[in-house]
Amino acid sequence: MEWIILLILIVLVLVIIVSNINVVQQSRAYVIERLGAFSKVWQVGIHFKVPFIERVAKKVSLKEQVLDYPPQPVITKDNVTMQIDTVVYFQITDPKLYAYGVEHPMMAMETLTATTLRNIIGDLELDQTLTSRDVINTRMRAILDEATDPWGIKVNRVELKNILPPQDIQNSMEKQMKAERDRRQAILQAEGAKHSQILVAEGEKEAAILKADAEKQAAILRAEAEKESAILKADGEAQAIRAVQKALADSLEMLNEKAPNDQVIKLKALEAMQKIADGKATKIIIPSELQGLAGMASGIVESVKVLDEGSGFSWQRTIWVDRETGVNYLWVASGYGGGLTVLLDRDGKPVVSSLPISE
């Protein structure tokens, strides 16, 4: 019987010992009280609690936690009531202060968040509230972090989840946004049309410039071509003149080498007069040394006036004989033109009269 009681006591002691062995997990902390007073904080690891003397007062999570509060009515500076819901990201940094700082810390944080939000929004107008989310978030985080510091809580971030103005204001805002979008669309269309017109004008300007440049280049090329043509033509004429002059000089040189007499020179003068008479001039001025041409002729052997039946023109043929040499010349005249040449026989030799002809 005694052995049974001893065995029961041993088992009871083992159960008590095992039940007072605690393992603290990662990112958690235990607040321990001894005889109703704070004793210590257990961190990660295995710990033994003294039975009947110590107890775990609070188990605290050291992870970052999120509190999503429902929408709350707030009034702006211009008396507009809006519904705003917030999200608070916090972390417990001191388990002792969290356990003994305030009763129901989560409820206290919710109340503190609501009052802080009302105070901040009450200093802002509707437009500022809608456009100053970052400012509101920063101010709320700073105020909440400072207020919850005695509770062992650190507020990391505060976000405004939704800002819902009244329905009539929402309708007005939608109309305003639609008008703004229409205005921007009109501006963009006007700028597009303006840009298009500018591009068209620039294109026409470039085309006109290119056309003017092309015409300029064409005119330059035509002028250069005409210039080259004139130069080539002038060079050709100069070469022809030089060739004629050279031939004339050669003929004169040959003539000088043959030592011509006066009769040959007079013959050449008469041949020149023949070429002059072939022109269209109505009057011929004979040089002074040839004005005695009539005196060269001893008389007129035959003067015949013939009418060309085919054309209706009148031809006059006259044979002149040189008094000194006896050479016969044929003068042919028609209208205002005429010509003088040496009269040749069948053998191509000049006809020479042996008998003197009276005047």
Secondary structure, 3 states (H helix, E strand, C coil): CHHHHHHHHHHHHHHHHHHCEEEECCCEEEEEEECCEEEEEECCEEEECCCCCEEEEEEEECCEEEEECCCEEEECCCCCEEEEEEEEEEEECCHHHHHHCCCCHHHHHHHHHHHHHHHHHHCCCHHHHHHCHHHHHHHHHHHHHHHHHHHCEEEEEEEEEEEECCHHHHHHHHHHHHHHHHHHHHHHHHHHHHHHHHHHHHHHHHHHHHHHHHHHHHHHHHHHHHHHHHHHHHHHHHHHHHHHHHHHHHHHHHHHHHCCCHHHHHHHHHHHHHHHHCCCCCCCCCCHHHCCHHHHEEEEEEEEEEECCCCCCEEEEEEEEECCCCEEEEEEEECCEEEEEECECCCCCECECCCCCCC
